[in-house]
Amino acid sequence: MTTTVEAVIDKGGAIQLLEYVPVTGPRRPLVIILDEAPATLPNEPALLSEAALAADWNRPEEDAAWSYLQPEK
């Protein structure tokens, strides 16, 4: 499996992945350090679209379409 994910390196040199990477055991990563600062908000596009998507998702038609995934009450 070859997977590319974005990460941030802090001043102390610690690497933080910006998304979850499922692995079944120890793996050997390769790290490429880009000569640019990280985005101030890595999830900014998702945060900016949240209100617009909520207007579409929070409708009775959507609730009915996905009701089969809800546990019985």
BAKE-845813 format. One record per atom (N, C-alpha, C): residue in one letter; chain; atom name; x, y, z. Coordinates in steps of 0.02 Angstrom, whole numbers, always signed. Example, Ala and Ser with C-alpha at 12.3 -4.5 7.8 and 13.67 -1.06 7.14 Angstrom:
2
 resn chain name      x      y      z
    a     A    N   +660   -284   +390
    a     A   CA   +615   -225   +390
    a     A    C   +660   -165   +390
    s     A    N   +642   -112   +354
    s     A   CA   +684    -53   +357
    s     A    C   +645     +2   +394
This chain:
73
 resn chain name      x      y      z
    m     A    N    +42    -58     +0
    m     A   CA     +0     +0     +0
    m     A    C    +44    +62     +0
    t     A    N    +34   +107    -46
    t     A   CA    +68   +171    -47
    t     A    C    +15   +225    -39
    t     A    N    +22   +265    +13
    t     A   CA    -26   +317    +28
    t     A    C    +11   +382    +41
    t     A    N    -16   +437    +16
    t     A   CA    +13   +502    +28
    t     A    C    -34   +542    +72
    v     A    N     -8   +569   +127
    v     A   CA    -48   +610   +172
    v     A    C     -9   +673   +189
    e     A    N    -46   +726   +205
    e     A   CA    -13   +789   +225
    e     A    C     +1   +786   +300
    a     A    N    +56   +818   +319
    a     A   CA    +75   +821   +389
    a     A    C   +104   +889   +404
    v     A    N   +112   +904   +469
    v     A   CA   +143   +966   +491
    v     A    C   +199   +947   +539
    i     A    N   +256   +981   +532
    i     A   CA   +312   +971   +578
    i     A    C   +316  +1032   +623
    d     A    N   +314  +1021   +689
    d     A   CA   +318  +1079   +734
    d     A    C   +390  +1100   +745
    k     A    N   +399  +1153   +784
    k     A   CA   +467  +1180   +796
    k     A    C   +513  +1129   +828
    g     A    N   +485  +1082   +867
    g     A   CA   +525  +1031   +900
    g     A    C   +541   +972   +855
    g     A    N   +515   +972   +794
    g     A   CA   +529   +918   +747
    g     A    C   +478   +861   +749
    a     A    N   +427   +867   +790
    a     A   CA   +376   +814   +793
    a     A    C   +330   +819   +732
    i     A    N   +314   +763   +703
    i     A   CA   +272   +760   +644
    i     A    C   +201   +741   +664
    q     A    N   +153   +780   +640
    q     A   CA    +82   +766   +654
    q     A    C    +46   +756   +587
    l     A    N    +19   +697   +577
    l     A   CA    -20   +684   +516
    l     A    C    -86   +721   +521
    l     A    N   -110   +747   +465
    l     A   CA   -172   +785   +465
    l     A    C   -233   +742   +451
    e     A    N   -223   +678   +443
    e     A   CA   -279   +632   +435
    e     A    C   -259   +563   +461
    y     A    N   -308   +523   +477
    y     A   CA   -296   +455   +502
    y     A    C   -271   +410   +446
    v     A    N   -221   +370   +462
    v     A   CA   -194   +322   +413
    v     A    C   -199   +252   +444
    p     A    N   -244   +211   +417
    p     A   CA   -251   +143   +444
    p     A    C   -193    +98   +420
    v     A    N   -159    +67   +466
    v     A   CA   -105    +20   +449
    v     A    C   -115    -44   +490
    t     A    N    -91    -99   +465
    t     A   CA    -99   -163   +499
    t     A    C    -39   -182   +541
    g     A    N    +13   -141   +539
    g     A   CA    +74   -154   +578
    g     A    C   +125   -100   +564
    p     A    N   +186   -108   +589
    p     A   CA   +237    -58   +576
    p     A    C   +249    -50   +502
    r     A    N   +259    +12   +481
    r     A   CA   +272    +28   +411
    r     A    C   +329    +78   +408
    r     A    N   +361    +83   +351
    r     A   CA   +416   +129   +341
    r     A    C   +392   +189   +301
    p     A    N   +386   +248   +333
    p     A   CA   +365   +307   +297
    p     A    C   +424   +344   +265
    l     A    N   +410   +381   +214
    l     A   CA   +458   +428   +184
    l     A    C   +432   +498   +197
    v     A    N   +474   +543   +217
    v     A   CA   +453   +611   +233
    v     A    C   +487   +659   +184
    i     A    N   +447   +699   +150
    i     A   CA   +472   +751   +105
    i     A    C   +453   +818   +137
    i     A    N   +502   +859   +151
    i     A   CA   +489   +923   +183
    i     A    C   +487   +977   +128
    l     A    N   +430  +1009   +122
    l     A   CA   +420  +1062    +72
    l     A    C   +443  +1128   +101
    d     A    N   +466  +1172    +59
    d     A   CA   +490  +1238    +80
    d     A    C   +432  +1288    +80
    e     A    N   +381  +1273   +119
    e     A   CA   +323  +1318   +125
    e     A    C   +290  +1306   +192
    a     A    N   +258  +1358   +216
    a     A   CA   +223  +1353   +281
    a     A    C   +159  +1313   +272
    p     A    N   +136  +1278   +324
    p     A   CA    +73  +1242   +320
    p     A    C    +14  +1291   +316
    a     A    N    -41  +1266   +293
    a     A   CA   -103  +1306   +291
    a     A    C   -121  +1324   +363
    t     A    N   -148  +1383   +373
    t     A   CA   -166  +1403   +441
    t     A    C   -222  +1360   +469
    l     A    N   -268  +1341   +427
    l     A   CA   -322  +1296   +446
    l     A    C   -324  +1239   +395
    p     A    N   -296  +1181   +412
    p     A   CA   -294  +1126   +364
    p     A    C   -363  +1105   +338
    n     A    N   -415  +1112   +379
    n     A   CA   -482  +1092   +359
    n     A    C   -525  +1150   +337
    e     A    N   -494  +1206   +318
    e     A   CA   -531  +1266   +302
    e     A    C   -585  +1255   +248
    p     A    N   -573  +1219   +193
    p     A   CA   -627  +1210   +144
    p     A    C   -688  +1175   +174
    a     A    N   -676  +1126   +216
    a     A   CA   -733  +1092   +248
    a     A    C   -771  +1139   +295
    l     A    N   -734  +1180   +332
    l     A   CA   -766  +1226   +378
    l     A    C   -806  +1279   +340
    l     A    N   -779  +1303   +284
    l     A   CA   -814  +1354   +245
    l     A    C   -877  +1328   +212
    s     A    N   -879  +1264   +194
    s     A   CA   -937  +1236   +160
    s     A    C   -989  +1207   +208
    e     A    N   -973  +1205   +272
    e     A   CA  -1017  +1173   +320
    e     A    C  -1087  +1204   +321
    a     A    N  -1092  +1269   +322
    a     A   CA  -1157  +1302   +325
    a     A    C  -1199  +1288   +263
    a     A    N  -1167  +1291   +204
    a     A   CA  -1203  +1279   +142
    a     A    C  -1227  +1207   +138
    l     A    N  -1185  +1160   +159
    l     A   CA  -1204  +1090   +158
    l     A    C  -1259  +1075   +210
    a     A    N  -1254  +1108   +268
    a     A   CA  -1305  +1096   +320
    a     A    C  -1374  +1116   +296
    a     A    N  -1378  +1170   +257
    a     A   CA  -1443  +1191   +231
    a     A    C  -1473  +1137   +187
    d     A    N  -1432  +1101   +150
    d     A   CA  -1456  +1047   +107
    d     A    C  -1468   +983   +147
    w     A    N  -1424   +968   +193
    w     A   CA  -1429   +905   +230
    w     A    C  -1485   +905   +282
    n     A    N  -1499   +962   +312
    n     A   CA  -1549   +965   +365
    n     A    C  -1619   +977   +338
    r     A    N  -1640   +931   +295
    r     A   CA  -1707   +934   +266
    r     A    C  -1743   +868   +281
    p     A    N  -1808   +869   +285
    p     A   CA  -1845   +807   +297
    p     A    C  -1832   +753   +244
    e     A    N  -1822   +774   +181
    e     A   CA  -1809   +726   +127
    e     A    C  -1743   +688   +140
    e     A    N  -1693   +723   +165
    e     A   CA  -1629   +691   +181
    e     A    C  -1637   +643   +239
    d     A    N  -1674   +665   +290
    d     A   CA  -1685   +621   +348
    d     A    C  -1719   +556   +326
    a     A    N  -1768   +562   +282
    a     A   CA  -1804   +503   +258
    a     A    C  -1758   +459   +217
    a     A    N  -1716   +489   +175
    a     A   CA  -1672   +449   +132
    a     A    C  -1621   +409   +172
    w     A    N  -1600   +434   +229
    w     A   CA  -1548   +400   +269
    w     A    C  -1577   +368   +331
    s     A    N  -1641   +365   +338
    s     A   CA  -1673   +338   +399
    s     A    C  -1655   +265   +412
    y     A    N  -1641   +228   +359
    y     A   CA  -1626   +157   +370
    y     A    C  -1560   +147   +407
    l     A    N  -1519   +198   +412
    l     A   CA  -1456   +194   +449
    l     A    C  -1464   +211   +523
    q     A    N  -1521   +239   +541
    q     A   CA  -1533   +259   +610
    q     A    C  -1558   +199   +651
    p     A    N  -1533   +192   +713
    p     A   CA  -1557   +137   +755
    p     A    C  -1630   +149   +774
    e     A    N  -1666    +95   +785
    e     A   CA  -1736   +100   +807
    e     A    C  -1739   +133   +874
    k     A    N  -1788   +177   +884
    k     A   CA  -1797   +211   +948
    k     A    C  -1854   +182   +986
